[in-house]
Amino acid sequence: MYRLQSCTQLKKKGFQHALFNWVVSFNRSRSVHSLPFATVKTEELSGSQPAEVQNLVQGKWTRSSGWNTIVDPLNGEPFIKVAEVDESGLQPFVESLLKCPKHGLHNPFKAPERYLMLGDISAKAGHQLSLPEVSDFFAKLIQRVAPKSYQQALGEVYVTQKFLENFSGDQVRFLARSFAVPGNYLGQQSHGFRWPYGPVAIITPFNFPLEIPLLQLMGALYMGNKPVVKVDSKVCIVMEQMLRLLHDCGLPMEDVDFINSDGKTMNKLLKEAEPRMTLFTGSSRVADKVAVDLKGRVKLEDAGFDWKILGPDVQEVDYVAWVCDQDAYACSGQKCSAQSILFIHENWTRSPLLRKMTELAARRKLDDLTVGPVLTFTTDAMLGYMNKLLQITGSKLLFGGEALENHNIPAIYAAIKPTAVFVPLEEILKDNNYELVTKEIFGPFQIVTEYKDNQLPLVLNALEKMHAHLTAAVVSNEPLFLQEILGKSVNGTTYAGLRARTTGAPQNHWFGPAGDPRGAGIGTPEAIKLVWSCHREIIYDYGPLPQQWEIPTAT
């Protein structure tokens, strides 16, 4: 800090420059520890200073009679207390949703100023996330509850920031753009509008605790809906803090409800409140149950067993190996878009690809969270699955296959080295093996297989038998090869070309499954309109009547 007497000794220009730098430094230091919206400090979360996560209903933050204690996924220490609502506490949430009419909080004929308000909120929130101290806060908070490398966590914040910037200003009302078609005679004209559902629900998983719930929440709000949001309790603290930031940016407290509960309680809320639409992101098993319970009023982004095919043209081996490593093992494989199975043309087998993939996987370590705990499996369960695969004729372990060592990750979570198992293509297609091989393992685990030119029909058959169609990649610059694969596959987000990947999910293109009328998208205007609005046609018929009109004969 500059002392007053030393300032007088500086030249005026030098003093102003020094003072400016000091003020910037001081304000930055102060803001890191005093973010106006934040109720937690990421570096202080611990058993001795546990954070509390509250519920938001009818415009008020509330606690509950029961607390769910979340343990630190890296050391097992209880470090977050979540106020979970049980079935006896659901009534305020039911009442809140029922207060919202079917025509929503706004629509093209009602409260259109809310489109502008939400554009302004998006601009302010996007700016907030662009500030280093704010983006760092969320990146580190994500790391505390869903351990991944800082770069991966910061990437999630960046995508969220860019999404908010994309839908600032007038972009929200542009989502509600209508169209008109001339009628049959003077005074008749039909207009198509995007219409909200009204009361809706959003249920999201643990792996992207900021990006998935925030993008779906804002899409729901943009189109005029009143959402209740349920995020996996293990990571719900991230979205709670983001909601507080949105309130700080001007979002009315009553516009969104935020509930923490177990699955059974949330299911009861959905049945009692009967939201007009529910967005579910998570496992296929739960997705199918939700679809039945809610009589089909759902949009789903469920499990992804995602494939990558390396075509016959071998080039840029280092780059392709690196992308394969990122797709399979970034975030410890806990992405719905993670590379689950790799089909390698025999030409690639003769290249250094597999050796380079082995070396890249070996670089990953717990110290920098480039590999970490798997929050939906135990170590024994993952290694047990691997051992079943190794019983298939011709299968072999390529690398990994061992538990991580020298850590304090609690036993409820898995901790294994990045793993790849080779299974022959013909064996994969056998009925008694196919279901086992194509089981989605939400962790650092992938299947590798090889095919020859004359076996491409077998590869296509393997793709046709799959049930999940989220992401895929065709790594080739051969136009005819790309045409063959793309024309005979389904996946909703497919990358094609030498630089093709399975993961990424940025804000600049559609991300979602295909081949299912219940499929949900995220991130783009098309996704928002598909998921969070329906079509309404209004036909204006003013007249005038033709001169000398008379009642016609009965028909």
N, C-alpha and C positions, 0 to 999 in steps of 0.2 A: 504494500500500500504506500502511496506517495504521501509524505508529510507536507503540510502546508508550506513550511519554510523552504523545502526543497523545490516546490513548484515555482516559486518566484525566480529561481535561478535558471529555469528552462526558457527557451525561446517560446514565443506564443504558439507557433505552429506545433513545435515539439510537445509542448504541454497539452495542447488539445488532443493530439494523437495519443499520448500516453494516458490521458484521462479517459478517452473513449475506450481504449483497450481494457483499462481497469474496470470500467462500468460494465462492458460486455462480459468480461470474465466473472465479475461479481454476480451479475444477474443470472448467468448460466449456472454458476455454482449454487446459487440460492434456489433456482427453479428445479434443479434436480431433486432437491429435498423438500420442495413445497409446491408440487403440481396442484393447481387449484381444485381439480376434480378427484384426485387420488385419495383413497383412505388407507392405502397400504404402502409400505416401502419394501421393494423386492429383496433388498440385501438384508433386511431384518427379519424376514419370515423364518420362524424356528419354533421349536417346542416351547421355549421360554416366552416367545412373543408371537403366538399364533394369530393369523388373520381371521376375520369374521366375514362371511358372505351372507348378505341379507336377501330377502325377497322384495319385489316391487309389485304392488297391486293397488289399483284405484288411485294412483298418484302418490303413494306413500311407501317409503322403505320400511319393511317390517321384519322382526325376528319371528321365531317360532318356538314352540315348547321343546322341540327335539333338535339335536345337533348331530350331524354326521362328521366325524373327524377324518380328515384326509391326511394320509401319511406322505412324507417327502419320498418321491419315487427313487431317489438316489441313496437315501440312508435309512428310510423307515421311520423317521422321527415324525410324530404328529405335528403338523404345522399350519393347518387350515381347518377352521370350524365352519361348516355350512349349515345354515338354518334351514332344515328340510321340513317341508309341509307334509303332514300326514293326511289321511282321508277326512279327518274331522275338521281340518283347516281349509278345505277346498272352497267353501261357499263364497268367500269374497272374490275368488278368481272366476267362479261360475257366474256370479252376478255381474262382474266387470265385462265379461265377454257378451253376456246376454243384453247388456245395455247398448251394444253397438248394433245398429240396424243392418239389414242385409245390403243396403245400398252404400254402406261404408261411412267412413269419416269424411270423405270427399269423393266427388266424381265430377265429370264434365259439367254437370248442371248444379252442383252443390259445393259450396265453399272452395271455389277454384283457387283462391288465394293460398290454400295449403300447398298446392304444387310449388308455388314460388317460395313459401316458407321452407319446405324441405330441400329445395335447391340451395337456399342460403345456408341451411344447417350443414348440408353436405360440403359446401365450400369451406365453412369454418372448421368442420371436423377434419377434412382433408389437410387443411393448413396446419392444424394442431399435430397431426401425425407426421407432418414433414419436419417438425422441429426435432432436432437431435435428442433433446432430453426426453421428449414424449415417445418417440420411436424406440429409444433405448429402454425406457420404462416398460413398454409392452413386450419388446423382444425378450428382456430378461424375465419378465413375469411368465411369458410362455415357456421359457426354458425351465423355470422352477416346477411347473406342473406337467408339462409334456416334453421331457428332455430331448432336445435336438441341438445341433450346432447353432452358434450365434448367427451365422450367416443364413441358415435355414429359417430361424425364428424371425430375423430382421426382414427376410424376403416375404414372409407372411404379412408383416406390418406394411411393407412397401406396396404389395398388391392391394391391400385394403385401402391405403392412402390414395392410390391411383384410381381405384374404383370410385371413391368419394369425389375425387376431382372430376372424373368423367361425368358424374351426374350432379354437377353444381349448376347454378344459374338456371337457364331455361330448359335444361335437358330433362328435368323431371316432367314438366308438362308436355314435352315432346313425346314422352312415353305414351301419353293419352291421346295422341293424334288420331283424329277420326277421318272418315272418308265419306263421300256422297256420290250417289248414282242417280241420274235423271229418271223420273218416273214415266208413266205411260201417257200422261196428259198434264196440262197446265195446273200447277198447284200441288203436284205429287212429286216427292223426292225421298229416297231412302238414305239414311245415315247409319254408318257402323261406328260403334264406340267401344273402347276398352272399359270394362266395368269391374269394380272391386267385388270381392266376395263378402266383405264385412268382417265378422269375427273369424280369425284364423289362428293356427298354431304352428310353431316352428320347433322341431326337435333335432338337435345336432350332436355329433359325437365329440370325442376327446382330441382327435389328432390335429385339427386346426381350430384351436379354441377362440381365435379372433376372426379369421377370414370367413369361415363358413357361416357362423351365426350372424355376423355383421352384414355380409352381402345379402343374405336372404332376408334379414330384418328390414334393411333399407328398401329392398325391392318390394316387400309387402307394404311398407309405409308409403312409398312413392305412388302406388296404385290405389291407395285410399283405404287400406285394411287396418283393422285393430288387432295386432298380434299378441299372443302370449308366447314367451320364449322359454324353452327348457334346454339347457346345455348339460352335458355329462358333468356330474357333481365333482369329478376329479379335477376338472379344469374350469369350472363355472366362474371362478374369481376373475378370469380375464374378461369375460363378457360383462360381468357386473361393473368392473372399472370402466369399460368402454361405454356402457350406458350412462354412467356418471359424466363421462366426457361429453356425450351427446346432449345431456341435460344442460351442461355448461355452455354448449353451443346453441341452445335455444329450443331443443326438443321438449314439447310439453310433457310433464311427468305422467299424465294420464294416457298418453298415446300408446304406451307399451307396458305390458305386465311381464314380470320376470319371476319364474317359479323354480325352486329347487325341491326335488322330491325323488322318490324311487320310481321305478317303472310302473309298478302296480298303481300307485297313486296318480301318476300322470295319465295312465289309461282310463282311470275312473273320471278324471277331469274331462278328458275328451268325450267320454260317453255322456256325461251329464250336461256339459256346455254345448256339445254338438257344433263345434266350429265348422264353418262352411267349407273350409279347405285346410288340410294339414300337410306341411312339408316335413318329410322325414328323411334324414341322412344317417345311414348306419347299416347294420347287418341285414341280409336278405330275409333271415328268419323273422326278425321283429317287424320288418317292413311288410311282409305278407300278413302278419297278424293284425297290424294297424290297418291295412287295407280292408280286411274283412270286418273288423270292429267298426270302422267308420263308413262302411257301405260304399267303399270306392272313392270317397271324397278326399283323395290324397294325391300328392306328387312325391315321387321317390327318387332318391339317388342312393341306391343300395350298393351292395358289395361289388367289387371289381376284381375278377381274375383276369389280369391284363396281359396281353401277349405282345411279343416283338418278334418280327421275322427279319433275319439278315439275308438279303438277296445274294445272287451269285457274283455280283461285282464287288470285289474286295478292294478297298481303298481307305486311306486315313485310319489305319488300325488303332493308333493311339487314341484318336478322338472317339471312335466308336466304342472302344473299351471303357473309356472314361464315362461316356453317357450311360452305358450299361451299368456301371458301378453306381452312378448317381440314381438311376431309375430304380434299381433294386434295393439300395441300402441307405440312401439319404433318409433322414428322420427314422432311422432303424427300420426301414421298410414299412412304416406305419402311415402309408398313404393309400387312399382307395385307388390311386392311379399307379401304384408301384408295379414294376415289372415282375410278373409272377412266373412267366414261362418264356424261354428264349429259344426260338427255332433257328438253328445255325446251318446255313448251306455248307456243304462239305468243303467248298473252297475256303471258307473262313476257318474251318478246323485245321487246315494246313498252314494257316497264318499264326502269328504269335498272340492272337486274340485271347485265348483262354489263359495263357501264362500272364498276360498283362492284367486281365481281370483279377486273377489271383493276387498279384502284387498290389493292385489298387485296393482290394478288400482288406489286405493285411495292414494298410496304412491307418485304417479306422481304429480309433481308440476311445475309451471312456473319458479320458482326461478332457478332451475337447468336445465330447458328446457327438462325435461323428458316428459312434455307435452307442447305444444306451438301452435302458429298460424297455421291455415290450409290455404294454399295459393291459393286454387282453389274453395273455397266455402265461403259463409258468415254464421254467426252463425244462423241467421233466416232460411236460406236454409237447414242447417243440422238438426236443431230441427224440422223444418217443415216436412222433410223426416221421421224423427223418429215418429212424430205424425201420419203420414199416415200408418206406419207399425203397430202402436198400435191400429189402427182401425180394423186390421185383427182378426178374431175370435180366441180367446185363446192366443193371444200374450200378452206379459208383459215386462215391463222394469226391467232388472236384476240389473243394476247399471248405474250411470252417468245420462245422459239426461238433464244436466244443463249447462248453460254458465259458463265459468270461470269468476271469480270476481277479483276486485282490480288490473286491468291492464290497459295498454295504447295501446293495439293492435288495429290498425286501423279497422274501420268498414268494409272495403273491404275484410277483412279476417275473417275466423271463429275462435272462441276460445271457445271450449267446453271441458267438462270433458270426460275422456275415458268412452265410452258408449257401452253397450251390450243389445240387445233386443232379447227376446225369441219369436220364431214363431213356432207353431206346424208343424211337417213335412208334414202332409196331407194338411195343408193350403198352405204351400210353393208350392206344386205341382199343385195347381189349376191355370188354365190359367190366371185368372184375378189377381192373386197375384204374379206369378212367376217372371215376368219382374220387378216388383217393388222390390221384396225381393233381387234379384240378381243384382241390379244396383250397380255398383262400386262407393263407397263413399271414396274418397281419403282423409281419415282423421281417427281420433281415434274412430272407429265405427265398430262393428261386429254384425252379426246375430248368434244366438245360437239355436240349435234345438236338439231333442232327438229321438233316434230310438231303437226299440227292435230287437231281433234276427230275427224274421220273417219279419221285415221291411227293411232288408238290400237291397232287390230289389228296394224299393222306394228311398233309398239313391243313388243307382247306376243310377236310372232313373233321379234323380235330377242332377247328374254329367253329364249325357249324354246330357241333354238339355242346358247346359251352352255353351256359345259362346267363351269365353276366356279360354285358356289352358296354363297358364304360370307355376305357382308353385302349389304344393299340398303336403300334409303330411298325412301319415297313421301311427298313433301312436299305435303300437302293436308289440309284439314279437311272435305272433301266426303265424307260416308259412302259414297255409292254409288260414287264414283270409287275410294276406298280398297278397297271390297269387290271391285270388278272386278279391280284389280291384285293384291291379296293372294290372291284365289281362283285366279289364273292364273299364279302364280309359285312359286318353290321356296326361295329363299335361307334358310339356317338361322337367321340373325340379321337380322331385318328391322325397321327402324324406320318407324313410320307416324304421320303427323300433321304439323302445321305445323313442329314443331321436330325433325323426323326428320333423322338423320345416317347416315353409313355407318361412322364410326369411333367409338371409345370403349373398348370391351372392358373395362368395369369388372368388379368382383368380384361384383356383385349380380344379374347375369343370365347366362343361357347364352350362350356365344360359340362358334360352330362352324358347319360347313357342314351342309346337308341334301341329301337326294336320293342319298346314297351310303351303302351299309351299312357302309363302312369309316370313315365320318366320325367325327371325334373332337370332343368339346367340352372346355371349360375353365372353371373358376371356381366352379361350383355343385355342390351335392350330386348332382344328376342327372348332370352331366358326369362327376364322379368315379366314381360307381357304374357308369356305362356304359363308361368307358374302362378302369378299373383293377380291375374285378371281373366275375365271371360268376355266373350263377344256379346254385345247388345245391339240390336238393330231397331232403330226408331224410324218409322215411315210417316213423314209429314204428308197430309192430304187435305190442303186448305180449300180446294175448289178453285175457281167457281164451277157451278154446275153448268152443263150445256144449256143453251136457250131452249125453251119449250120442252125441258126434260119431263117425262111422264113415267109413272111406275110401270115397269115392264111386266110381261106375263110371267107367271110362276115358272120356276125351273127346278 
